[in-house]
Amino acid sequence: MYRYRCNQCRTTSPAVRSKREVETERDRHRARAHAGHIPDGEEIQTHTPPHRPGQPTRPLHYVLYVWAGLVLLFLIWLRF
């Protein structure tokens, strides 16, 4: 994910999936806000969406959760 940041205007574009999309956004911004000139301090940032609480961050976590659930079920079954 990419975002375009213009430090002169203090604006940041919404995140897009490809570099081509963010470059298009940059070119549009330059044309609209700066008459085609390149503003000082502009940058293209890589953007990683924030982690959502309670959601596993890696597929391995899913496997571990399943195994933990199976162990708990087995222990409950042993008691009866």
Secondary structure, DSSP 8 states (H G I E B T S, - for coil): -EEEEETTTTEE---BSSHHHHHHHHHHHHHHHHTT---TTEEEEE------TTS-SSHHHHHHHHHHHHHHHHHHHHH-
